[in-house]
Amino acid sequence: MVEKFMMLNTCKKTITSLLFLFTFLLANAQLDVSVYNKIKDKYQGEKMVQLSEIAIVNISIKKDKLVVNRKIKEKYIYINKVSLFDYKRSIFSSDFTKLVDYEANSYIYNDDKYKKTAIKQYNEVSSLGGSVFYDDSKEYSFTFPGLTNGSVIEMNTEHSIADARMINSVIFGNFIPIDNFQLEFNVDNRVNIDFITKNFENSNIDYTVTKGKKYTKYIWTANNIKRIKDEARQPAIRYFVPHVIPIVRSYETKKGRHEVLSSLSDLYKWYYSFIKDLDTDISKSELQKTADEITKDCKTDLEKVEKIYGWVQKNINYVAFEYGMGGLIPRKPDEVLRKRYGDCKDYSSILYELLKLSGITSHLTWIGTRDLPYKFTEICSPISDNHMILTYIDDNKYYFLDGTGEFHYLGLPTYSIQGKEALISIDSANYKVVTVPVISSDKNIRYDKVDVSIEGKNIKGSGTYHLSGYPKILFQYRFDGLKNKKLDDAMEDRLELGNNRFELIDYDASSLKSYLPEMVIPFSYEINNYVRAIDDELYINLNLDKEFLWNKLKDDRETPLQFRFRNRVQHEYKLKIPEGYQIDFIPDDVSLNNDVVKMSITYTVRDDTIIYNHIIEGKLLVLYPGNFSQWNELMKDVESAYKKAIVLKKIN
């Protein structure tokens, strides 16, 4: 799903590239005991601190071509508890960002002195990260032996960047504190460059511009940058950490003006060059045969699209490639069909060709996942996307086909592209930008409907577990392939009600592989010792599923909370009042509604049955700290409501 230049945009590689891309360093400054003592006192409780770094990006023009070079100098100091992991550091090289030179040193702290040792040895391995199975990256892993508290490691690198369009953003932060930082761009005055800043509010980052006769210096400096807290379910750090996005618009030579990324049209023109020959010089016989077989019983174009989409999802295996231009250019559709595997571009390639051979027009589309908080209409740069899909347009309705999204049915985009701008290819000169809708909560439903009967201190019952939209798809991702006891255990864990004494008696998971919008799982259960009996009263808490409490925020949380999608969770439990008992107490209904979430708990009595209905609807995809107070108040009310039980009294 993620390509070579696109991979540079992902959160995990951004964090790795923090070893390249921030903070000020006087590389030749002498280290002494005062450095260790100062840092130790300043950053009490921290294990390691990034002492300093300077990143210098030079952009020049040679032989009418842009030349981009990046030099990084950085130092880290260990304050306490040096672990085995701390002895290793890596630098990376690829066809697009090629390592030109490096230097690695350690400064071992002992007897209030530092001893410098040059590190010459390294291990070279192919760098395969995340779901990437084949790429051109090389990882150079260095080992720094003998580190003690107070020791310092130094990494100096120089990289050549192959294309000015692919200068990455620079993030002002790390998961450890940064003491001193400097970022410097030296840019030929014939180059027109913009710098877009994000999340700079209250950042205390200084910025200066110095224009010379031939070059202009753009410098950002910062001190005492707090570490980024690694908190559960936080979005990609670009959502909240300050960063600079450099965009080269154009440059001038004696031959005139050369456009680079002066507009979205420039980006599209570059992208179109990767797909213009996609279906030329290919063998179409097997593709045509496959298309005809898939669509033989279809009566409408929409049926054909649905069938072909489902066939590709089921029959093409996902393998990510990031090797050279293979990270940019889709593979030929006949090759994808023959090999039966590919990445997101390859899924789009074969979808496009199978539809074309079925007489249907579709459109290759570039898009960013929600890891990237950018829009094409704001930032016309490769940093705005990291994914390729296919778009089918029918009567002004847009269908976004993502072959990597197994179990997604036609009309439901993958949740990772909700709300994102799609750059849709029309022809060599024309494109459209369309925003993928954010799917409303009433399309993403998790609904358990359960009958409850009391037998002594136990409760028994049966019910149905309904899933639609994204909750259904995530459920299928989790359970697909599980068999026998593993499936039984996973189902019991998912369907659990009440407490850990819940026992799943039976269930029917025959709809587990369904590509239909909804899945229903019937089940029966028993929970021992759930009812409290005191004298002639029975106490039963019908809040059988308290899963929402998992979203409770810690008091010291700093970073946003991200949700995969907006959804609606509903619990409907029907308690049959046992013979010889009557209602003595029912908790009050609860109703809450704010900008963040809508929640209600109601109790209704019909004949000899109490009907409990609990509905929660999320309204946001990202909860920012400004909404934390609303969220916390809601959680307090929910937690209080969850503690209240129904009281049944024996009839005298």
N, C-alpha and C positions, 0 to 999 in steps of 0.2 A: 504494500500500500504506500510505502514511503520511498521516494527515489533519492538518487545521489545528492543533487543540490538541494532537494527538498528535505533530506534527512538533516541537513545543517540547521533546519528550522525547528526541529523537534526538541522537546524539553530535555530529554536525556542527553542528547549530544550537545545541547547548549551548556548543560552543567559540566560535561567533560571539557568543553571548549573554554570554560572559565580558567582552565590551566593555560589558555592562550590569550584571553581577550580582556583583561582589566587589571588595573591598579599600578601605582607609581613605584618605581624602583631606581635608586641610585646604585647601579650594578657594582661599582667598584668601592662602595663605601665600606669602611673598615668596621668589622663587628667586634664588640667587646662586651664585657659582663653587664654594662649599663643597659644594653639593648634588651637582654633577657629579663633583667629586674624590672625595667620599665614596662615591658609588655605583660609580664606576669602580674604586676600590680594593676595594670590598666584593664586587663581582661580576665579577672578572677573567675574561676570556674570553667574556663574554656580549655579544651584539650590542645587545640592548634589554632594559630592565627596566620592569616596571610599578611606578612609584613609589608610588602610593597610590590607594585608592578607598574611597568610602563609599557604601553602598547603603542607602537608607531606604525601607521599605515601611510605609505608613500604612493601617490598616484601621479605618474608622469606620462609623457608622450614620446615614443621613440619609433621612428620610421612610420609615422602616421598611425601608430597603434597605441592603445592604452596599455600601460604596464603598471601592475599593482603588486606591491611588495609589503609584507607585514612582519615587523620585528617585535618580539615580546621578551621582556626580562621580568622575572618574578622570583620572589623569595617567600618561604614559609618557615615559621618557627614552631617547634613543639614545646608546649608548656608543661604538660604532664601526661603520664600514662601512655607512653609510646607503645603501640601495638605492632604486631607483625605486618598488618596491612600498611602501616605508615611507611614501611621501608621501600615501597614500590610506587613509582610514578610513571606515567606514560605520555608520549607525544604521538601525534597522528600525521599521516600524509596520504594524499589521494591525488588522482589526476587533476582535480579541480583546485585543490589547495595543497601544493607540493612542498614538502620539506626541503629547504635549501641548505640550512646549516643549523647546528645545535651546540649547546654546551650545557653540561650538567655537573654541579659541584655539591659537595656536602661540607658543612662547617660543624665539626663535632665539638660539643661543649664539654670541657673537662678542666677541673682545677682553675675555674674562673678565666679560662682562655679558650679561644677558638682555633681549631686546626683545619685548614682547608684541604680537601681531597678532591681531585678531578675524577669524575665517574666516566669511564670510557666504555665499559661493557654494557650491552643491552641485548634483549631478546626481541627478535622481529617476528611478528605473527600477523596473519590476516585478521582484520578487525570486523567481527560480525556482531552487530548489536541488535537487541530486541528481536524482531521477527525477520531480520535480514539474513538471507541464506547465502548470498553471493555478492560480494562487492569488491572494489579495488582499493579499499583503505588498507593502510599498513599501520600497525601499532608498534611503537618502539618502547619497550618496557625497561625501565631503569631500576636497579636495586641500590639503595643507599644503606650500606652496612654500618653498624655501630652507633646508631642514633640514640641519644640520651635526652632527658629533659633539658631544654635550652638549645638543642641542636637546630641547625638551619639547613634547608635544602634550597638549591638555586637551579632554575631551569631557564635557559635563554634559547630562543628559537627564532628562525627566520623562514617564512613561507612565501612562495610565489603563488598568487591567485590568478587562475587562468582566464577568468572573464570578470570584467568590472561589474557586470550585473549581479554577480554572486558574492559580493562583499557582504559578509554576514553582519547582523546586528551585534551590538556590544552591550552586555548586561552588567549593570552596576550592582553586583551582589554575588554572594556565594553562601554556601551552607556553613561557612565559618566566618568570623569577623575579618574585615579588611582594614588594615591600619592606614595605608596610603595608596592612592590610586591616581594614575594619569593616563588619559587617552589622547593621542595626538594624530591628527591627519595633516600631512603635508601634501598639498594639491597644486598641481600645475595651474597657473592662472587661466590657461586656455580651456580648462575643464569646468563645466557647469555642474556643480554638485549641491544637493540638498541634504540636510540632516533633520530627520523627523524624530522628535523626542516623545517618549511615552512614560507616564507615571512619574514625572519629575516634580510633582507638587510636594512641597515640604521635604525635598531631598537634600538640600545643602550642597548641591553640585555646582561648582564654579565653571564658567565658560568664557573663554577669550578668543578673539580672532585677531590675527596679525597678518596684514597683507604686505608682501614683499614685491620686488620687481618681477620675479618669475614664479614664485610660489606663495601660497597663503597657508598659514598655520591655523588650525582649529583645535583648541585644547580644552579638555574637560578635566577637572581635578576634584577629588573628594577625599575626605579623611574620616576615620572612625565609622566605617559603614557596618551597621549591625548585621549579624548573620541572618540568613533567611531561615525561618523556622520551618522544619519539615513536619507538616501537620496532615492528619488524615483527610483525604478527599479534597485537598486543595487543587485549584486549577493549575495549569502550566504557569510558570513564574512570570511569563511575559504579561499576564493579566494584572500584576500588581507590583513588579519590581522595575525600577527605572532602567530604561535602555535607550540607546541611540540607534536609529536605522539610517545608514548612509545610502543615498541613491544618486548614482551618476546619471545626470540627465542627457548631457551631450558634451562634445569637445570640438575644438577648432584646429584645423591644420591649413596648410597652403592650398589644399584641395577643397577647402570649404568646411561646412558644419556637418558633423557626424552625430546622428541621433543614437542614443543608447536607451534610456528609459525616460524620455521627456514626456511621454503620455502612455496611457493604457494601450493605445494602438501600437506603440513600439514593442511593448511586452507581447501583445498578441501576434504581431508579425514574426517575432522570434519563435514563439511557441508554435505557430503554424508551420514553420520550416521543419519541425520535428514530425509532423503528421501528413504533410502534403503528398508523400509517396507511399502512404500506408498500404493501399490496395493495388499498387502497381507491381508488375512482375511477380505475381503470386499464382499458385496452382489453385483453381477454384472448384475443381470437380468434387473433392471430398467435402468442401464447405457447402457447395450447393446441395449435395446429397444429404448432408446433415440438416441443413435448413429445411429441405422438403420433408424429411422424415419427422422433424419436430412439429411442423405446422400443418401436417396433412389433414387434420380434422378441424382446423380453425376456420371460422366463418368471417371474422372481422380482423382488422389490423391490430386492434388492441389485444385480441386473443393471441395473435402471433407474437406480439411483443412479450406478453405474459409467459407464454410457453418457452420462448427462446431465452428469456431472462432466467426462468427457473432451471432450464437445462444447463446453462452456463454455471449457475450457482452450484449445482449438484455434481457436475462432471469435470470442471476445471479446478485443479488444486492450487492453493495459494503458495507461491514461492517469491520472496522479495529479491529483486536484483538492484544493485547499485554500482554497477561496473561501468566506469567511463560514461560515454554517451548513452549507454543502456539505461542509465538512471533518468534520462530525459526522453528518449525516443521509444514509442511502443513497438513491440515486436510484430512481425507480419502475422496476420490472422491464421494463415495456413500452418505456420510454425507452431502457434499456440495450440491449434487443434491437434496437430500431430503429437506434440509433447504432453498435452493435457495438463499443463501447469503454466503459471505466470504470475505477474504482479498486477497492481491496479490498472496500469496502462494496458497490459496485455488482455485483461478481462474486457476492458473497453474496446480494444481492437477487435476481438472476436465477436463481441456483441454487435459492434458497428457493422461488420461484414456479413454476419448471419442475417441481420435485419435488412441490409441492402439487397442481399440475394433473395430475400422474401418480398421485395418491392416496397420496403419501408425506409423512409428517411429518418436518420437519427443524427446526433451531434456529439462529437467528442468534447469533453468539458473538463476544465481545470478548476480545482476548488481547494480551499484550505479546510482542514478539520478544525475542531474547536480547540485544539492545542495552540492555534494561532489566532490571536484576537485582532485580526486585521481584515480590511475590506479592499478589494481591487480598486474601488472608486476613490479610496483615500491613499492607498499605497500601491502604486503600479510597479511592483517588484516581485521577483520570485519568492520573496519572503512571505508573500500573502497566500501562497498555496503549497500544499505538500501531497496532493492526491489527484487522481484522475477518475472520472466517472463518465457515464453516457447519459445524454438527455434526449427524451422522446417528447415531441410536442404534438398534442392532439386537441384540435379545436380550442387553442389558446390555454390548454391545461398542460402543465409541465410535469413529466414523470422523470425522476432522477434515479437512474439505474446504477447501483454500485455492486459489481459482481463479487466483491470481497465480502459482502454482507449476507452470509448464508442465513436462510430462513426468512429474509425480508421479502415481503410480497409486494407486487407492483402497486405503487401509490404511496408506499411508506419509505421515505429516504432513511439511510442509516443515521442513527442518532448522533454520530460524531460530526455530521455536516449540517445539522439543524441551525437555521439562522445565518448561515454562511452565504457569501456571494459566490455564484457560479459563473465562470467565464466560458460561455458557450460558443463553440466554433460554428459559424454559418457557412462561410466560404473563405477564399484566400484574403479577402479584404474586409469582411464583415463578421461581427460577433455581437453577442448580447450578454449583458450582465443581469442575472436574475437571482433574487434571494430565495434560498431554500426555506420553506416555511418551518416555523417551530411548531411541532405537533402538539395540539391542545391536550389537556389532561383527560378529557372525556374519551380520547382515542387510546389512551394508555392506562388500562384498568387492570387492577388486581382485586378480585372480589371473591371472598369465601363466604359461602352460605351454608350454615350448619344448624342442625337440630340437636338440642341438648336435653337429655333426660337424666334425672337423679335416681341413683340406685344405692341407697345407704349413704356412704361418704364418697362414693365414686360417681363420675358422670360418664355417660356413653352417648354415642350419637353417630350420625352420618351427615355427609354434606358434599358439596361440590366446590372445586377450586377453579375459578374462571380467570383466564389471562388473555389480554389482547394487546396489540401494539408492541412497544418495546419491552414491557415486562415479560410478555410471551416469548419474545426472541431471546432475551437474556436467560430465561428459564431453559430454553432449548439448548443454548450454548453450553450451559452448565451440565445438563443431564444427558445430552446426546452421547451415545457410546457407552454409557454405564449399563451394567447388566447384573442380574442376580442380587447378591447381598449388597454390593456397592450401590445399586439403584435403590434397593429397599431402604438402606440407611440414609441416602441422600433425600429420598422422598419423606421419610419420617422427620428428618431435620427441617425440611422446608414446610411441611404441613403442621408442624408442632403447634399445639394450642395449650394454654394454661401454664404448664411448668414441665420440668424434665421427667415427670412421671407419665407424660403422654405416651401412649402406645398406639401405633398405626396398625389397625387390624387388617385392612384390605384397601386396595386402590386399583384404579384402571388407568394406565399410562399409554393406552393405545394411540392417543392423539399426539404423542411426543414429537413425531417427525412431520407433523402437519405444516403445510405452507399456507393454510387458511388464516384469516385474520384473528380468529379466536380459538382457544384451546380450553377444553373442560376436562377436569380430572375428578371423577367421583371417588369418595373415600369414606371409610368408617374408622372409628377411633374409640379409645377408652382412656380416662385419666383417673388413676387411683388416688384416694384420700384428698380429693380436691375440695370437697364440701366440709365446712366446719359445722359441727353440731354442738350446741350449748343449750342444755335443758330442753325446752320445747321449741327451739329456734334453729333454723338452718341458714347459714351464711354462704352465699355463692357470689363470686366476683365474675361478672360476664365480660369483663375486659380480658378476653382469652388471648388476644394478640397484642402485646405491648411493644411491638417492633419499632414503632415510631420513636421510642425513647433512645434508640441507637443514634439518633441525630442530635442528641443533646450536646451542646458546645461546652468545651472547657472554659473556665473563667478567664484564663490567660491566652485564649486563642487570638492570633494576630492576622492570619491570612484568610482569604475568602474560602467559602465552602461551595463546592461545585456539585451539582446534580446532573446525572446523565440525561434526564428528560423531565418534563412536567408529567405528573401522573396523578391518578385518582386511586386511592386505596379504600376499599369498603369492606366492612365486616358486618354481616347480618346473622345474628344468632337467635334462635327461637328456643326459649326454655319452657318446657312443659311443667306447670306447677304440679308437684306430686299430690296424689290423692290424700286428703286429710290435712292439707296445709293451705294457708291463705297468705296473701301479701301483707307484710307488716311495714316494710320500708323499701322504697325505690329511690335511687339517687336522682338528683335534679338533672335535667337536660343541660348540656353544655353547647354553646355556639360561639365560635370565634372567627373573625374575618378581618384580615388586614392586607397590606401590600405584599406580604410574603406567602401566606398560606390561608386556606379556608378549612375549618375543622368543626365537626359537630358530633355529639353523642346524644342519642335520644332513646327513651324507653317507652314502649307502647304496650298496653295490655289489651289483648283480644281473647275473650272467653277465658280458657284456662292456660293461656300462653303469654309469656312476656317476650316481646320482640325488642332486641337490642340492635341498634343501627349506629355504626361509627364510620364516618366519612372524613377523609383527609385529602385535600387537593393542593398540590404544590403549584406556585405561580411563577417561580423564578428558576433559571438555569444556574445562576451564580449568586450566592448570598454574600454580599460585601460587608465589611465591618460596620458600616453605617446602619445596617439593618439588624445587627446582632441583638440589640436591646429588644426589638420587637419579637425576634425569634426566641430569646430567652424567656420573655414573659409568657409566650405561648407554651413553651415547654414546661414551665412551672404549673400552668393551668392544666395541661394534659396529664402531667405526673400526678397532680392532686386528684383529677377525675379517675385515673386508673386505679386508685387505691380504694374506691368506694364500692361496696358490695350490696347486693340485694339481700333482704332479710325476709325469710318465710317463717310463719308462726303456725304451730300445730293448732288445729281447730278443736276447742274443748267440746 
